[in-house]
Amino acid sequence: MHATIHHVTQRIIERSKASREDYLARMAAAKGNGPFRKQLPCSNLAHDLAGCPSCRVALLNEQVPNIGIISAYSDLLSAHQPLGHYPELLKQAVTEAGGTAQFASGVPAMCDGITQGEPGMDLSLMSRDVIALSTVIALSHNVFDGVLLLGVCDKIVPGLLMGGLQYGHLPMLLVPAGPMPSGIGNREKNQVRERFAKGEATQAELLASELQAYHSPGTCTFYGTANSNQLMAEMLGVHLPGASFVNAETPLREALTKAAATRIAALTHLGQEYTPLAQVVSEKAVVNAMVGLLATGGSTNETMHLVAIAKAAGISINWDDFAELSAAVPLLVRIYPNGSGDINSFQQAGGTALLIHELLAGGFFHEDVQTVVGPGFRRYLQQPVLEGDKAIWQPGPEQSRDLSIIASLAKPFALISGIKVLSGNLGRAIMKISALLDGENTCVEAPAMVFSSQLALEQAFNAGQMQRDLVAVLRFQGPRANGMPELHKLITFLSILMDQGYQVGMVTDGRLSGASGKVPFAIHCTPEALAGGLLAKVEDGDLIRMDAKNNLLELKVDAVTLAKRTPATPPGEPSGLGQQIFAPLRRVLAGAEEGASGIF
């Protein structure tokens, strides 16, 4: 085991000792001796039977496990559209495995791609807590012996796990739908976006380009938060090995879906392989997830999501853990936005099995973890293939099929994996440098240009007011201010300024997705402006230094001057398309480093 991995893991175990022991004690107390439905009074059980005439006989049999299905199916999310026919497929497979299954509930599913830069994006991060709460409600009937969680995208997988862990005495498997085939290249797509922003492409040309990029059911192919979620799930051991990136609507994907149903039926407390979710999501599994994300240059959003997932399991991690691991874990994967390939390129180069092979060889992963396919992380060195109409597993590759996509441990793309924690008088922030492998643009010192909304920045760009060296400061975008919306839309404008030769950076208490590339940014700045952060006192022209090499985020204004300044006034409560109803939740959202949740 690599010394840094061991050290950080032991620190997390010690930090989490009391909360983890309390969590595991609660889960142990919840374990039953027979089917959970049999603990219900007769009238209560009859209500469950009434809704499922076809499975009544099975539900009355005390040897038959009952599997709950919770789905984030939605026609609006390409990644989730294939999930529509999964419940019947899963029910049939569970029945063939000797169990029975019932659809427990649907949970909300937002598409950040549709709401990007729109008012609905204000609700995106908060939807994660709503999904967690909805998952708990779905399980509250206490009639299930195991659970299949159907979800893929940005807030949905974290929300399902956060809620599912409250019933962590049950075994659970995440069931993904897989990525869409590759369309237009991501760099080509972004070039059209930049041409449109400069008035050099028409709206019709832009739409034609976008339709070539997002063209069929399945997860978007760039390595943003959705695909980072899928990799994280596999590193946590809650996916079947190799399930993350098999394309949607293929025979192998259908076979994997059936295999998940077969497997969950074997994991309940009624059989010999009882594997509760609480045992799978352990301190060591969480570290494995962190390492996997770092080694692949994954989404910065996971520095909040994984914190919240871990907290739901009684495990305490923080940005210092990410930073220390990042300084030790090499960058082994280059896919967009950190390279020209996409998630299908990663899969073709060797995928998760090869990544795990390399990192296990270097002592970067814990082998001694429990997974949904049994004890030991080496089980994930296998990859699925189709044999007839069934998925079987065979040894995965041990060498990269494309060294421009997946590097070897001996010759990584970079010795550090690219997540930096910047600290200074402006607070603490995350900076992702894996897209800046040549070392350029990791240090920016320029005058501030201050904005309190995305629209204000866009208007300034369109008015030609940003043609200079600058650090764009976008404040009042934190969890409590407006729900911490994604700000990825703004990267196009800042990229254009960089291409024009200006020194450009960005500091914000908001979020930028894992799809953000070459622009240096200090994001998730905490404390946020609305919660006393110094961002609220920054003025136009103030000098700001962002220095990844020295982990520094500094407002170069003396303390006497700052003390005389009055914090800026927030732009007001979000209003319009339903934001008001979430005001009570926004007021209790934790800071970004604490997971930005109102329930954990």
DRENMAR-245242 format. One record per residue (C-alpha): chain; residue in three letters; x, y, z. Coordinates in steps of 0.05 Angstrom, whole numbers, plus 5000, padded with zeros to 4 digits. Each point is the difference from the previous one (the first is absolute). Example, Ala and Ser with C-alpha at 12.3 -4.5 7.8 and 13.67 -1.06 7.14 Angstrom:
<rs>
seke / mido / X / Y / Z
A / Ala / 5246 / 4910 / 5156
A / Ser / 5027 / 5069 / 4987
</rs>
This chain:
<rs>
seke / mido / X / Y / Z
A / Met / 5000 / 5000 / 5000
A / His / 5026 / 5069 / 4981
A / Ala / 5019 / 5038 / 5062
A / Thr / 4956 / 5060 / 4985
A / Ile / 4939 / 4957 / 4986
A / His / 5011 / 4964 / 5066
A / His / 5011 / 5064 / 5039
A / Val / 4938 / 5035 / 4973
A / Thr / 4957 / 4939 / 5010
A / Gln / 5022 / 4992 / 5073
A / Arg / 4986 / 5074 / 5011
A / Ile / 4930 / 4992 / 4972
A / Ile / 4987 / 4938 / 5042
A / Glu / 5022 / 5035 / 5063
A / Arg / 4961 / 5064 / 4984
A / Ser / 4938 / 4959 / 4986
A / Lys / 5005 / 4950 / 5057
A / Ala / 4941 / 5024 / 5042
A / Ser / 4952 / 5016 / 4943
A / Arg / 5017 / 4937 / 4962
A / Glu / 4989 / 4956 / 5061
A / Asp / 4934 / 5033 / 5013
A / Tyr / 4978 / 4990 / 4928
A / Leu / 5020 / 4927 / 4998
A / Ala / 4965 / 4987 / 5066
A / Arg / 4936 / 5029 / 4972
A / Met / 5006 / 4957 / 4938
A / Ala / 5013 / 4937 / 5041
A / Ala / 4939 / 5014 / 5043
A / Ala / 4957 / 5006 / 4937
A / Lys / 5018 / 4931 / 4972
A / Gly / 4943 / 4951 / 5001
A / Asn / 4995 / 4925 / 5011
A / Gly / 4951 / 4986 / 4944
A / Pro / 4968 / 5037 / 4942
A / Phe / 4987 / 5071 / 5023
A / Arg / 4928 / 4998 / 4973
A / Lys / 4984 / 4943 / 5049
A / Gln / 5012 / 5047 / 5058
A / Leu / 4940 / 5042 / 4980
A / Pro / 4931 / 4990 / 5030
A / Cys / 4953 / 4961 / 4955
A / Ser / 4961 / 5061 / 4977
A / Asn / 5063 / 5037 / 4982
A / Leu / 5027 / 4941 / 4960
A / Ala / 4934 / 4992 / 4964
A / His / 5007 / 5071 / 4973
A / Asp / 5067 / 4980 / 4969
A / Leu / 4971 / 4936 / 4971
A / Ala / 4940 / 5036 / 4971
A / Gly / 5042 / 5039 / 4952
A / Cys / 5037 / 4940 / 4973
A / Pro / 4953 / 4943 / 4982
A / Ser / 5053 / 4966 / 4957
A / Cys / 5050 / 4996 / 5057
A / Arg / 4952 / 4985 / 5057
A / Val / 5020 / 4927 / 5006
A / Ala / 5074 / 5018 / 5001
A / Leu / 4990 / 5054 / 5052
A / Leu / 4964 / 4950 / 5046
A / Asn / 5060 / 4954 / 4996
A / Glu / 5049 / 5015 / 5057
A / Gln / 5059 / 4974 / 4960
A / Val / 4992 / 5048 / 4942
A / Pro / 5038 / 5066 / 5002
A / Asn / 4962 / 5062 / 4978
A / Ile / 5041 / 5050 / 4960
A / Gly / 4981 / 5073 / 4996
A / Ile / 5012 / 5040 / 4936
A / Ile / 5011 / 5075 / 5005
A / Ser / 5008 / 5036 / 4934
A / Ala / 5019 / 5069 / 4975
A / Tyr / 4971 / 4986 / 4932
A / Ser / 4984 / 5061 / 4958
A / Asp / 4991 / 5012 / 4926
A / Leu / 5035 / 5067 / 5009
A / Leu / 5067 / 4970 / 5019
A / Ser / 5033 / 4961 / 4944
A / Ala / 5039 / 4961 / 5052
A / His / 4936 / 4979 / 5035
A / Gln / 4953 / 4990 / 4941
A / Pro / 5022 / 4926 / 4993
A / Leu / 4979 / 4987 / 5072
A / Gly / 4927 / 5002 / 4979
A / His / 4997 / 4926 / 4982
A / Tyr / 5047 / 4977 / 5055
A / Pro / 4949 / 4984 / 5055
A / Glu / 4966 / 4944 / 4961
A / Leu / 5068 / 4973 / 4979
A / Leu / 5024 / 5001 / 5072
A / Lys / 4936 / 4969 / 5028
A / Gln / 5006 / 4942 / 4952
A / Ala / 5073 / 4988 / 5016
A / Val / 4988 / 5004 / 5076
A / Thr / 4944 / 4949 / 4992
A / Glu / 5045 / 4953 / 4961
A / Ala / 5051 / 5007 / 5057
A / Gly / 4950 / 4977 / 5052
A / Gly / 4975 / 5068 / 5025
A / Thr / 4947 / 5050 / 4985
A / Ala / 5004 / 5074 / 4985
A / Gln / 4955 / 5061 / 5007
A / Phe / 5009 / 5070 / 4972
A / Ala / 5006 / 5042 / 5063
A / Ser / 5002 / 5071 / 4974
A / Gly / 5028 / 5049 / 4950
A / Val / 5045 / 5057 / 5022
A / Pro / 5010 / 5068 / 4966
A / Ala / 5051 / 5005 / 4945
A / Met / 5026 / 5066 / 4975
A / Cys / 5042 / 5009 / 4937
A / Asp / 5054 / 5052 / 5012
A / Gly / 5010 / 5003 / 4925
A / Ile / 4928 / 5025 / 4989
A / Thr / 5001 / 5049 / 5058
A / Gln / 5072 / 5025 / 4989
A / Gly / 5000 / 5076 / 5007
A / Glu / 4924 / 5000 / 5011
A / Pro / 4959 / 5015 / 5063
A / Gly / 4987 / 4926 / 5012
A / Met / 5074 / 4988 / 5013
A / Asp / 4991 / 5035 / 5067
A / Leu / 4964 / 4936 / 5023
A / Ser / 5051 / 4951 / 4974
A / Leu / 5044 / 4989 / 5061
A / Met / 4941 / 5001 / 5047
A / Ser / 4968 / 4945 / 4959
A / Arg / 5053 / 4953 / 5029
A / Asp / 4970 / 5008 / 5070
A / Val / 4930 / 4992 / 4972
A / Ile / 5022 / 4935 / 4966
A / Ala / 5030 / 4975 / 5065
A / Leu / 4937 / 5016 / 5038
A / Ser / 4957 / 4968 / 4946
A / Thr / 5042 / 4937 / 5003
A / Val / 4989 / 4994 / 5075
A / Ile / 4925 / 5010 / 4990
A / Ala / 5000 / 4945 / 4947
A / Leu / 5032 / 4952 / 5050
A / Ser / 4958 / 5022 / 5059
A / His / 4948 / 4944 / 4989
A / Asn / 5054 / 4952 / 5026
A / Val / 4979 / 4943 / 4955
A / Phe / 5064 / 4991 / 4960
A / Asp / 5060 / 4954 / 5012
A / Gly / 5044 / 5032 / 4947
A / Val / 4998 / 5060 / 4953
A / Leu / 5018 / 5016 / 4929
A / Leu / 5015 / 5075 / 4989
A / Leu / 4992 / 5024 / 4928
A / Gly / 5036 / 5064 / 4986
A / Val / 5059 / 5032 / 4965
A / Cys / 5006 / 5075 / 4998
A / Asp / 5029 / 5057 / 5039
A / Lys / 4959 / 5006 / 5065
A / Ile / 4963 / 4935 / 4992
A / Val / 5051 / 4947 / 5017
A / Pro / 5024 / 5039 / 5061
A / Gly / 4928 / 5011 / 5023
A / Leu / 4982 / 4927 / 4991
A / Leu / 5060 / 4978 / 5041
A / Met / 4989 / 5053 / 5054
A / Gly / 4928 / 4976 / 5009
A / Gly / 5016 / 4927 / 4990
A / Leu / 5052 / 5001 / 5055
A / Gln / 4946 / 5016 / 5050
A / Tyr / 4976 / 4929 / 4986
A / Gly / 5071 / 4975 / 4997
A / His / 4981 / 4935 / 5034
A / Leu / 4972 / 4980 / 4932
A / Pro / 5043 / 4978 / 4941
A / Met / 4996 / 5049 / 4942
A / Leu / 5027 / 5002 / 4929
A / Leu / 5004 / 5060 / 4954
A / Val / 4974 / 4985 / 4930
A / Pro / 5025 / 5048 / 4945
A / Ala / 4977 / 5008 / 4928
A / Gly / 5068 / 5012 / 4967
A / Pro / 5026 / 5055 / 4953
A / Met / 4974 / 5018 / 4932
A / Pro / 5046 / 4986 / 4940
A / Ser / 5049 / 5055 / 4983
A / Gly / 4975 / 5056 / 4957
A / Ile / 5035 / 5064 / 4979
A / Gly / 5066 / 5011 / 5036
A / Asn / 4997 / 5041 / 5064
A / Arg / 5054 / 5049 / 4977
A / Glu / 4964 / 5010 / 4933
A / Lys / 4935 / 5012 / 5038
A / Asn / 5032 / 5052 / 5044
A / Gln / 5031 / 5035 / 4940
A / Val / 4931 / 5010 / 4972
A / Arg / 4976 / 5027 / 5067
A / Glu / 5058 / 5050 / 5001
A / Arg / 4986 / 5021 / 4928
A / Phe / 4927 / 5011 / 5018
A / Ala / 5019 / 5042 / 5061
A / Lys / 5044 / 5043 / 4954
A / Gly / 4944 / 5008 / 4949
A / Glu / 5036 / 4957 / 4949
A / Ala / 4949 / 4943 / 4998
A / Thr / 4925 / 5001 / 4994
A / Gln / 4951 / 4971 / 5049
A / Ala / 4982 / 4947 / 4948
A / Glu / 5073 / 4980 / 4995
A / Leu / 5006 / 4997 / 5076
A / Leu / 4938 / 4957 / 5007
A / Ala / 5023 / 4953 / 4945
A / Ser / 5066 / 4991 / 5037
A / Glu / 4966 / 4987 / 5067
A / Leu / 4954 / 4949 / 4968
A / Gln / 5060 / 4962 / 4975
A / Ala / 5030 / 5000 / 5070
A / Tyr / 4938 / 4980 / 5038
A / His / 4967 / 4953 / 4950
A / Ser / 4972 / 4937 / 5033
A / Pro / 4979 / 4968 / 5066
A / Gly / 5058 / 4989 / 5048
A / Thr / 5046 / 5042 / 5044
A / Cys / 5036 / 5059 / 4968
A / Thr / 5068 / 4976 / 4979
A / Phe / 5045 / 5055 / 5030
A / Tyr / 5031 / 4985 / 5068
A / Gly / 4956 / 5045 / 5042
A / Thr / 4964 / 4986 / 5064
A / Ala / 4953 / 4946 / 4973
A / Asn / 5057 / 4956 / 4976
A / Ser / 5041 / 5017 / 5061
A / Asn / 4941 / 4973 / 5041
A / Gln / 5003 / 4935 / 4961
A / Leu / 5075 / 4992 / 5012
A / Met / 4990 / 5018 / 5074
A / Ala / 4945 / 4947 / 5007
A / Glu / 5046 / 4946 / 4973
A / Met / 5057 / 5022 / 5045
A / Leu / 4952 / 4997 / 5060
A / Gly / 4982 / 4929 / 4980
A / Val / 4925 / 5014 / 4990
A / His / 5001 / 4985 / 4925
A / Leu / 5012 / 4933 / 4968
A / Pro / 5072 / 4998 / 4974
A / Gly / 5006 / 5037 / 4934
A / Ala / 4927 / 5022 / 4999
A / Ser / 5014 / 5074 / 4997
A / Phe / 5015 / 5014 / 4927
A / Val / 4968 / 4945 / 4958
A / Asn / 4958 / 5038 / 4948
A / Ala / 4926 / 5009 / 5011
A / Glu / 4949 / 4957 / 4962
A / Thr / 5050 / 4945 / 4982
A / Pro / 4993 / 4925 / 5013
A / Leu / 5056 / 5002 / 5052
A / Arg / 4967 / 5058 / 5036
A / Glu / 4935 / 4960 / 5005
A / Ala / 5037 / 4940 / 5024
A / Leu / 5035 / 5042 / 5054
A / Thr / 4933 / 5027 / 5023
A / Lys / 4973 / 4929 / 5008
A / Ala / 5064 / 4979 / 5036
A / Ala / 4991 / 5057 / 5050
A / Ala / 4930 / 4973 / 5016
A / Thr / 5027 / 4929 / 5008
A / Arg / 5056 / 5024 / 5045
A / Ile / 4957 / 5041 / 5047
A / Ala / 4955 / 4940 / 5013
A / Ala / 5061 / 4963 / 5027
A / Leu / 5023 / 5055 / 5047
A / Thr / 4941 / 5005 / 5048
A / His / 5001 / 4978 / 5073
A / Leu / 4956 / 4940 / 4980
A / Gly / 5059 / 4968 / 4964
A / Gln / 5073 / 4982 / 5012
A / Glu / 5033 / 5062 / 4970
A / Tyr / 4969 / 5056 / 5040
A / Thr / 5034 / 5064 / 4978
A / Pro / 4968 / 5063 / 5028
A / Leu / 5015 / 5067 / 4967
A / Ala / 5028 / 5025 / 5067
A / Gln / 5057 / 4950 / 4994
A / Val / 5015 / 5017 / 4928
A / Val / 5005 / 5075 / 5009
A / Ser / 5057 / 4999 / 5050
A / Glu / 5058 / 5048 / 5014
A / Lys / 5046 / 4960 / 4954
A / Ala / 4948 / 4998 / 4944
A / Val / 4991 / 5075 / 5005
A / Val / 5076 / 5010 / 4993
A / Asn / 4999 / 4953 / 4939
A / Ala / 4946 / 5045 / 4970
A / Met / 5042 / 5062 / 5014
A / Val / 5062 / 4969 / 4969
A / Gly / 4962 / 4977 / 4938
A / Leu / 4970 / 5069 / 4989
A / Leu / 5067 / 5034 / 5008
A / Ala / 5038 / 4953 / 4955
A / Thr / 4950 / 5013 / 4944
A / Gly / 4994 / 5075 / 5008
A / Gly / 4927 / 4993 / 5021
A / Ser / 4948 / 5052 / 5015
A / Thr / 5013 / 5052 / 5054
A / Asn / 4927 / 4992 / 5020
A / Glu / 5020 / 4935 / 5033
A / Thr / 5039 / 5039 / 5053
A / Met / 4930 / 5016 / 5026
A / His / 4961 / 4938 / 4980
A / Leu / 5049 / 4949 / 5029
A / Val / 5004 / 5041 / 5065
A / Ala / 4924 / 4996 / 5006
A / Ile / 4997 / 4925 / 4983
A / Ala / 5055 / 4984 / 5050
A / Lys / 4965 / 5041 / 5054
A / Ala / 4936 / 4961 / 4987
A / Ala / 5040 / 4937 / 5019
A / Gly / 5031 / 5032 / 5063
A / Ile / 5066 / 5015 / 4965
A / Ser / 5033 / 5069 / 5002
A / Ile / 5044 / 5022 / 4942
A / Asn / 5021 / 5070 / 4980
A / Trp / 5038 / 5039 / 4947
A / Asp / 5067 / 4990 / 5035
A / Asp / 4991 / 4926 / 4988
A / Phe / 4987 / 5012 / 4926
A / Ala / 5060 / 5047 / 4996
A / Glu / 5049 / 4952 / 5034
A / Leu / 4977 / 4942 / 4957
A / Ser / 5004 / 5043 / 4937
A / Ala / 5073 / 5016 / 5015
A / Ala / 5016 / 4925 / 5001
A / Val / 4953 / 4969 / 4948
A / Pro / 5025 / 5005 / 4928
A / Leu / 4955 / 5023 / 4943
A / Leu / 4990 / 4939 / 4956
A / Val / 4941 / 5020 / 4956
A / Arg / 4991 / 5055 / 4949
A / Ile / 4930 / 5007 / 4973
A / Tyr / 4960 / 5063 / 4988
A / Pro / 5005 / 5052 / 5030
A / Asn / 5071 / 4976 / 5016
A / Gly / 5012 / 4970 / 4932
A / Ser / 4970 / 4989 / 4932
A / Gly / 4968 / 4932 / 5013
A / Asp / 4934 / 4985 / 5035
A / Ile / 4972 / 4947 / 5047
A / Asn / 4993 / 4951 / 4942
A / Ser / 5074 / 5011 / 4984
A / Phe / 5015 / 4983 / 5073
A / Gln / 4960 / 4936 / 4996
A / Gln / 5034 / 4979 / 4936
A / Ala / 5069 / 5014 / 5028
A / Gly / 4988 / 4952 / 5058
A / Gly / 4948 / 5033 / 5045
A / Thr / 4993 / 4992 / 5074
A / Ala / 5032 / 4931 / 5002
A / Leu / 5065 / 5027 / 4972
A / Leu / 4998 / 5062 / 5045
A / Ile / 4991 / 4956 / 5061
A / His / 5056 / 4954 / 4977
A / Glu / 5049 / 5058 / 4995
A / Leu / 4981 / 5032 / 5066
A / Leu / 4999 / 4935 / 5039
A / Ala / 5070 / 4986 / 4974
A / Gly / 5023 / 5066 / 5029
A / Gly / 4966 / 4989 / 5067
A / Phe / 4950 / 5056 / 4990
A / Phe / 4937 / 4958 / 5012
A / His / 4978 / 4962 / 5061
A / Glu / 4990 / 4927 / 4981
A / Asp / 4966 / 4979 / 5065
A / Val / 4931 / 5029 / 4988
A / Gln / 4931 / 4969 / 4995
A / Thr / 4965 / 5008 / 4934
A / Val / 4933 / 4978 / 4971
A / Val / 5035 / 4942 / 4965
A / Gly / 5037 / 4977 / 5062
A / Pro / 5061 / 5017 / 5042
A / Gly / 5062 / 5029 / 4967
A / Phe / 5009 / 5056 / 4950
A / Arg / 5038 / 4955 / 4952
A / Arg / 4933 / 4974 / 4976
A / Tyr / 4995 / 5066 / 4962
A / Leu / 5060 / 4980 / 4956
A / Gln / 4949 / 4961 / 4960
A / Gln / 4957 / 5028 / 4944
A / Pro / 4933 / 4975 / 4973
A / Val / 4990 / 4967 / 4933
A / Leu / 4939 / 4970 / 4967
A / Glu / 4993 / 4924 / 4997
A / Gly / 4935 / 4984 / 4966
A / Asp / 4952 / 5048 / 5033
A / Lys / 5035 / 5001 / 5068
A / Ala / 5056 / 5042 / 5028
A / Ile / 5061 / 4963 / 5024
A / Trp / 5065 / 5028 / 5027
A / Gln / 5071 / 4988 / 4975
A / Pro / 5067 / 5031 / 5018
A / Gly / 5007 / 5071 / 4976
A / Pro / 5059 / 5030 / 4962
A / Glu / 5066 / 5011 / 5034
A / Gln / 5028 / 5049 / 4948
A / Ser / 4968 / 5062 / 4970
A / Arg / 4973 / 4993 / 4930
A / Asp / 5010 / 5075 / 4991
A / Leu / 5054 / 5034 / 5041
A / Ser / 4974 / 5069 / 4980
A / Ile / 4936 / 4983 / 5040
A / Ile / 5024 / 4956 / 5057
A / Ala / 5073 / 5005 / 5019
A / Ser / 5041 / 4949 / 5038
A / Leu / 5020 / 5010 / 5071
A / Ala / 5072 / 5002 / 4977
A / Lys / 4986 / 5059 / 4953
A / Pro / 4940 / 5039 / 5027
A / Phe / 4975 / 5063 / 4968
A / Ala / 5018 / 5037 / 5064
A / Leu / 5029 / 4981 / 5067
A / Ile / 4942 / 5035 / 5036
A / Ser / 4928 / 4990 / 4982
A / Gly / 4976 / 5071 / 4996
A / Ile / 4955 / 5021 / 5058
A / Lys / 5029 / 5057 / 5040
A / Val / 4972 / 5033 / 5062
A / Leu / 5015 / 5074 / 5001
A / Ser / 4999 / 5038 / 5065
A / Gly / 5009 / 5073 / 5020
A / Asn / 4962 / 5060 / 5025
A / Leu / 4945 / 4986 / 4948
A / Gly / 4987 / 4933 / 5033
A / Arg / 5009 / 4929 / 4973
A / Ala / 4986 / 4979 / 4929
A / Ile / 5010 / 4943 / 4951
A / Met / 5042 / 5007 / 4938
A / Lys / 5004 / 4946 / 4947
A / Ile / 5066 / 5000 / 4962
A / Ser / 4997 / 4933 / 4963
A / Ala / 4981 / 5037 / 4936
A / Leu / 5062 / 5043 / 5007
A / Leu / 5054 / 4947 / 4996
A / Asp / 5053 / 5046 / 4972
A / Gly / 4997 / 5041 / 5064
A / Glu / 4976 / 5062 / 4966
A / Asn / 4942 / 5041 / 5029
A / Thr / 5006 / 4969 / 5069
A / Cys / 5021 / 5068 / 5027
A / Val / 4959 / 5062 / 4984
A / Glu / 5008 / 5069 / 5030
A / Ala / 4954 / 5053 / 4971
A / Pro / 4950 / 5054 / 5019
A / Ala / 4931 / 4977 / 5022
A / Met / 4937 / 5011 / 4959
A / Val / 4942 / 4987 / 5046
A / Phe / 4932 / 4971 / 4982
A / Ser / 4940 / 4977 / 5041
A / Ser / 4965 / 4960 / 4945
A / Gln / 5017 / 4958 / 4939
A / Leu / 4959 / 5048 / 4957
A / Ala / 5042 / 5060 / 5022
A / Leu / 5064 / 4965 / 4977
A / Glu / 4969 / 4980 / 4934
A / Gln / 4976 / 5071 / 4988
A / Ala / 5069 / 5029 / 5016
A / Phe / 5032 / 4952 / 4950
A / Asn / 4950 / 5016 / 4946
A / Ala / 5012 / 5075 / 5012
A / Gly / 5075 / 4991 / 4990
A / Gln / 5016 / 5020 / 5071
A / Met / 5043 / 4939 / 5017
A / Gln / 5057 / 5007 / 4949
A / Arg / 5056 / 5004 / 5051
A / Asp / 5037 / 4959 / 5052
A / Leu / 4951 / 4984 / 5056
A / Val / 4976 / 4954 / 5053
A / Ala / 4925 / 4994 / 4993
A / Val / 4969 / 4999 / 5070
A / Leu / 4930 / 4970 / 4998
A / Arg / 4970 / 5002 / 5070
A / Phe / 4933 / 4984 / 5033
A / Gln / 5000 / 4933 / 4963
A / Gly / 5010 / 4957 / 5062
A / Pro / 4952 / 4949 / 5030
A / Arg / 4963 / 5049 / 5045
A / Ala / 4998 / 5057 / 4950
A / Asn / 4965 / 4966 / 4942
A / Gly / 5012 / 4925 / 5006
A / Met / 5069 / 5000 / 4968
A / Pro / 4983 / 4993 / 4926
A / Glu / 5048 / 4974 / 4948
A / Leu / 5038 / 5056 / 4965
A / His / 5028 / 4960 / 4942
A / Lys / 4967 / 5045 / 4948
A / Leu / 5048 / 5056 / 5018
A / Ile / 5063 / 4961 / 4982
A / Thr / 4988 / 5014 / 4926
A / Phe / 5006 / 5075 / 5011
A / Leu / 5063 / 4994 / 5043
A / Ser / 5031 / 4950 / 4951
A / Ile / 4992 / 5051 / 4944
A / Leu / 5036 / 5053 / 5042
A / Met / 5057 / 4951 / 5013
A / Asp / 5006 / 4985 / 4926
A / Gln / 5006 / 5075 / 4988
A / Gly / 5062 / 5000 / 5043
A / Tyr / 4974 / 5027 / 5065
A / Gln / 5017 / 4972 / 5069
A / Val / 4934 / 4975 / 5026
A / Gly / 4976 / 4965 / 5064
A / Met / 4936 / 4991 / 5038
A / Val / 4982 / 4999 / 5074
A / Thr / 4931 / 4980 / 5021
A / Asp / 4960 / 4970 / 5057
A / Gly / 4961 / 4963 / 4946
A / Arg / 5013 / 4936 / 4963
A / Leu / 5032 / 4981 / 4934
A / Ser / 4991 / 4930 / 4973
A / Gly / 5052 / 4948 / 4984
A / Ala / 4990 / 5020 / 4928
A / Ser / 5036 / 5065 / 5011
A / Gly / 5068 / 5002 / 4967
A / Lys / 5056 / 5049 / 4988
A / Val / 4977 / 5061 / 5041
A / Pro / 5034 / 5003 / 5068
A / Phe / 4947 / 5007 / 5054
A / Ala / 4994 / 5001 / 5075
A / Ile / 4930 / 4971 / 5013
A / His / 4957 / 4979 / 5059
A / Cys / 5032 / 5059 / 5037
A / Thr / 4981 / 4993 / 5073
A / Pro / 4975 / 5035 / 5041
A / Glu / 4954 / 5024 / 4946
A / Ala / 4985 / 5075 / 4992
A / Leu / 4932 / 4994 / 5033
A / Ala / 5030 / 4965 / 5061
A / Gly / 5053 / 5051 / 5018
A / Gly / 5051 / 4983 / 4947
A / Leu / 5049 / 5054 / 4979
A / Leu / 4974 / 4994 / 4928
A / Ala / 4945 / 5048 / 5022
A / Lys / 5053 / 5055 / 5010
A / Val / 5038 / 4993 / 4935
A / Glu / 4996 / 5062 / 4954
A / Asp / 5016 / 5010 / 4927
A / Gly / 5074 / 5010 / 4990
A / Asp / 5023 / 4964 / 5063
A / Leu / 5060 / 4956 / 4985
A / Ile / 4987 / 4925 / 5009
A / Arg / 5052 / 4945 / 4998
A / Met / 4981 / 4928 / 4984
A / Asp / 5062 / 4957 / 5008
A / Ala / 4992 / 4924 / 4994
A / Lys / 5074 / 4986 / 5011
A / Asn / 4998 / 5033 / 5068
A / Asn / 4927 / 4983 / 5015
A / Leu / 4984 / 5074 / 5008
A / Leu / 4936 / 5041 / 4990
A / Glu / 5014 / 5071 / 5021
A / Leu / 4965 / 5067 / 4995
A / Lys / 5058 / 5048 / 5000
A / Val / 4966 / 5056 / 5039
A / Asp / 5024 / 5019 / 5070
A / Ala / 4960 / 4981 / 5061
A / Val / 4987 / 5073 / 5021
A / Thr / 4968 / 5016 / 4933
A / Leu / 4958 / 4937 / 5002
A / Ala / 4976 / 5014 / 5070
A / Lys / 4971 / 5067 / 4975
A / Arg / 4961 / 4967 / 4944
A / Thr / 4927 / 4981 / 5006
A / Pro / 4982 / 4931 / 4971
A / Ala / 4963 / 5003 / 4934
A / Thr / 4925 / 4990 / 5001
A / Pro / 4975 / 4935 / 4970
A / Pro / 4959 / 5007 / 4937
A / Gly / 4938 / 4976 / 5037
A / Glu / 4962 / 4935 / 5007
A / Pro / 4997 / 4958 / 4937
A / Ser / 4932 / 5006 / 4970
A / Gly / 4961 / 4973 / 4941
A / Leu / 4996 / 4926 / 4985
A / Gly / 4988 / 4969 / 5068
A / Gln / 5063 / 5022 / 5037
A / Gln / 4960 / 5032 / 5056
A / Ile / 4974 / 4933 / 5026
A / Phe / 5072 / 4979 / 5014
A / Ala / 5018 / 5061 / 5042
A / Pro / 4995 / 4961 / 5066
A / Leu / 5048 / 4947 / 4974
A / Arg / 5049 / 5051 / 4972
A / Arg / 5006 / 5033 / 5069
A / Val / 5026 / 4936 / 5032
A / Leu / 5046 / 4976 / 4945
A / Ala / 5070 / 4986 / 5026
A / Gly / 5062 / 5030 / 4968
A / Ala / 5032 / 4968 / 4939
A / Glu / 5055 / 4965 / 5039
A / Glu / 4948 / 4969 / 5046
A / Gly / 4963 / 4971 / 4940
A / Ala / 4950 / 5057 / 4988
A / Ser / 4943 / 4958 / 5028
A / Gly / 4943 / 5021 / 5045
A / Ile / 4988 / 4930 / 5028
A / Phe / 5071 / 4976 / 5014
</rs>
